[in-house]
Amino acid sequence: EGYAKIELENGKAEEVILKVGISYVSIENAKNNLEKEIGNRSFDEVHEQAIETWEALLGAIKVKGGTKKQKQIFYSSLYRAFLWPALRSDLNGEFSDVEGKIKKADFRYYTLPSFWDTYRNKLVLLNMLQPDVAKDVIRSVIDRGENNGFIPTFFHGDHATSFISAAYNMGITDFEVQKAYDLLLNNAYKEGGTRPYISEYIEKGYIATPKIENPHVESKAKAGVSKTLEYAHDDYSLALLAKALGDSAHYEDLMKRSKNYRNVFDKNTHFMRGKLEDGTWVSPFDAEYPYYEYMYREANAWQLSFYVPHDMPGLVHLYGKEKFEEKLDSLFSTPWNPKHIARNVSGFMGLYSQGNQPDHETPFAYYFIDKPEKSQAVLDKLMQNYFGIEESENALSGMDDAGEMSSWYVFAASGVYPLSPADAEFLVSVPVFDEVTWTMPNGSILSFTHKGKGRKLKEIKVNSESVDGYFIPFQLFKSGGKVIVETGKD
């Protein structure tokens, strides 16, 4: 530990160029990094290389049409999506692991991703545009997992499962797949690791909410509803990896567990609701009241009652189509009670919170009752009014959380969204631009062209053939082609 103090001679007006080498291992490595990465190059040369590097990455998605502000928000969002995780290994391959031990590996060692947020979209972008980085991030996660027998999480849930399964299903296989899978199975079945209360979840099919008299926003408990819903999604993601690896026994068990979201759905109130140890519902119950970690994690019942991204048809069946639509309409139109203040829950459109991550899939839910135009109306309002706000026109409506909200905008503005990431498929919506062109690392090019007036989705065509439904596979990005999104005014 220490510091450096630099004093400049009074009256000197010349520029001072300071070159810095960084290492989390040693001063010697920092010197080596400095010499090999910068050496004798000038500031302008280093600056130009940085511009070229970012231009190559940001230029992978090109847009035509749209307003200047929409383009600024789009490319600023794409930039922020790739600021994390950060590289921690040195040029010689050495790094300090999670226990502080110095290791040397043949891969680049990265910080732990913000899994609770970024599994939804940002890590999908990483898989798509920088698969070599994604591969090394997975290797870094495996290295951490070998220390205690569990793949780590970040904050809540077990969403490294979604990231790794999605990567594998998108063709990223150059890592120790079996080792990663075995560690993820430990997460899903063994107590004392990544999934708190996993034994209870396996036994009951849900995680119970303890009875607390007059719980308030900051009452601490298990966040049992959130965990049950998230574990069900994680089970589904791991089931897909089990199937790909030929493990039929775990595939069948995990697919069965992926339906556990039904165990916290109250058919009388049509909300995801906390259950007590004895299986009765938590009462009294106010669906609008938010919790930081009592029944829900940074959310209320409204915001989590549509979170089943891996089985939306099953969720619609629980509600019934009419009730599902009615409930969604109410979510986006019922005013938020200003007396309900919970950390991180912000950026409201009705009761929906764009400023936080737990309900970011919900705007797409109307697709599953064949009313994509209602989803599009919500998406357009969110993109127009919740990004690039305030006088500066560059503020967000809440937390970016390591690039998750930025990635949400990139996908929504492009007209595709990875609703269930491990499925390696994308829901098609109407882009805000006339044309969006993706150039993939393998050189393939996939273009999305918006044709027609208005924002009501009429038809999706892939290479001149009409699509049955609303999804396209990731394979289309790898093979290339043309997607036409046709719209009308009514």
SULWOKA-V214900 format. One record per backbone hydrogen bond with DSSP energy under -0.5 kcal/mol. NH is the residue of the N-H (numbers start at 1). CO is the residue of the C=O. Records with the same first field share a line. If there is no record, write none. Layout:
NH->CO  CO
//
This chain:
6->4
12->9
17->15
18->16
19->17
30->26
31->27
32->28
33->29
34->30
35->31
36->32
37->33
38->34
39->34
41->38
46->42
47->43
48->44
49->45
50->46
51->47
52->48
53->49
54->50
55->51
56->52
57->53
58->54
59->55
60->57
61->58
62->60  437
64->435
71->67
72->68
73->69
74->70
75->71
76->72
77->73
78->74
79->75
80->76
81->77
82->78  79
83->80
88->109
89->109
90->94
93->90
95->103
97->95  101
100->97
103->95  101
105->93
110->108
111->86
115->113
116->154
117->114
118->114
119->115
120->117
121->118
123->118
125->121
126->122
127->123
128->124
129->125
130->126
133->130
134->130
135->131
136->132
137->133
138->134
139->135
140->136
141->137
142->138
143->139
144->140
145->141
146->142
147->144
148->144  145
149->145
150->145
151->183
156->154
161->158
163->159
164->160
165->161
166->162
167->163
168->164
169->165
170->166  167
171->168
172->167
173->171
175->173
177->175
180->176
181->177
182->178
183->179
184->180
185->181
186->182
187->183
188->184
189->185  186
190->186
193->190
196->194
198->195
201->197
202->198
203->199
204->200
205->200  201
206->200
208->206
209->275
210->208
212->210
215->212
219->216
221->293
223->293  294
224->294
225->295
226->295
227->223
228->224
229->225
230->226
231->227
232->228
233->229
234->230
235->231
236->232
237->233
238->234
239->235
240->236
241->237
242->238
243->239
244->240
245->241
246->243
247->242
248->246
251->247
252->248
253->249
254->250
255->251
256->252
257->253
258->254
259->256
260->257
262->259
263->260
264->261
265->262
266->264  271
267->265
270->266
271->266
273->264  271
276->280
279->276
282->274
287->285
289->286
291->299
292->217
293->217  219
294->296
298->292  296
299->291
301->287
302->287
304->300
305->301
307->304
308->306
311->308
315->311
316->312
317->313
318->314
319->315
320->316
324->320
325->321
326->322
327->323
328->324
329->325
330->326
331->327
332->328
333->329  330
334->330
338->336
340->337
341->339
342->340
345->342
346->344
349->352
351->331
352->331  349
354->347  352
355->346
356->353
360->357
362->359
364->361
365->362
367->364
368->365
369->366
370->367
371->366
374->371
375->371
376->372
377->373
378->374
379->375
380->376
381->377
382->378
383->379
384->380
385->381
386->382
388->395
389->395
393->389  390
394->389
395->389
397->386
399->355
404->400  401
405->400
407->403
408->404
409->405
410->406
411->407
412->408
413->409
414->410
415->411
416->411
417->427
419->417
421->418  419
423->420
424->421
426->472
427->417
428->470
429->415
431->429
432->413
433->413
434->64
435->64
436->448
437->62
438->436  446
439->60  437
440->438  444
441->128
443->440
446->438
447->481
448->436
449->483
450->434
451->449  485
456->488
457->455
458->486
459->486
461->484
462->465
463->461  482
465->462
467->460
469->467
472->426
474->424
476->473
477->474
478->474
479->475
480->476
481->445
483->447
484->461
485->449  483
486->459  484
487->451
488->456
//
